[in-house]
Amino acid sequence: MVGGTDCRPDVTVAVDEFVGDVVQGPTCVFGSGPPSMLEDLSAAVAKNNAGGRVWKGEERFDVRLVCDDRLEW
């Protein structure tokens, strides 16, 4: 789950696994970290959104991201 040269977690794998484990209901991912990591997290969350599946009642694919980007990195 660690990726890259800076030994940060691979957020794409983490989000994929998290959404895969959700049984029902919408999913909310909370993130905090340096801007580059939050960009990766945003892309991972967007990849897991599936409007067509949500429309058919699979709410776990309604994935939202809440970021705490108040820190200066």
Buried (B, 14 or more C-beta within 10 A) or exposed (E): EEEEEEEBBBBBEBBBEBBEEBEEEEBEBEBEBBEEBBEBBBBBBEEBBBEEEBEEEEBBBBBEBEBEEEEEE
